[in-house]
Amino acid sequence: MDWAVKVATENDADRIADVHMAAFGSNALLLAQFPTVDVRTQLRNSIARKTADDIRDPNIAVLVARDQEKIVSFAKWSLPVSALETYVEAPWVWPDGTNFSILHEWTEKIEETQQRVLGELPSYRELPDLLLHTGPIGFAETLFLRMNIVKLRTHRFDTGLTFLGTDPQYERRGAATSLMQWGLDRCRKSNLPAYLESTLNAVALYERLGFKTMCKVSIVFEGSVTYEEACCLFEPCIEISAIEGSLEANI
């Protein structure tokens, strides 16, 4: 099915929050960071508020795919920010009862890993600002829980897919892939890479789209539960080189 990718409006924020929780509400890391039903209900409201803020932000593209009028999938891409531009992203407001110990530890691990993978490489960043997680596009896709500490950014060379989520009733129909292609097309035009963290069961999808797994990051909580994600990089220059090499081989 061909999905029309549209820019979200503020009226879409509540539905996007519902899709987000439907897609990732059973994720082990989310359950550890937001450990009760009440906290997760408040989290849904926090997601709706942050989504509305992001829709108003000219440096963030919030996109949706619809089945007629119903939003079935959404994506949030952080857009590049000029080195000459001062930019402060709207902060997340976390609900009372959040397990900040796990949230902060995961955030630090993700930030350190991203810096190690990208270094000074300019990129289109599929990086979670909250990090609300990359779940499998099969049942939904989005970057997972990374705390967005309010920070002053003097530049951002990347378009980050911070969230990608699909209503479980519409999984495996290509909606999330269409939202991914929106950003990857811009990577190709700008010749900039894209970075993301993915749940392990979604890695195959990203590899089909041209990503390469660079490393893995993990956290242990509740004494014995290990949660792990893959750090993936899309490099359009490598993709082009591979195509050219294939063409030369067939001449």
Secondary structure, 3 states (H helix, E strand, C coil): CCCCEEECCHHHHHHHHHHHHHHHCCCHHHHHHCCCHHHHHHHHHHHHHHHHHHHHCCCEEEEEEEECCEEEEEEEEECCECCCCCEECCCCCCCCCCCHHHHHHHHHHHHHHHHHHHCCCCCEEECCCCCCCCCCCCCCCCCCCCCCCCCEECCECCCEEEEEEECHHHCCCCHHHHHHHHHHHHHHHHCCCEEEEEEHHHHHHHHHCCEEEEEEEEEEECCCEEEEEEEEEECHHHHHHHHHHHHHHCC
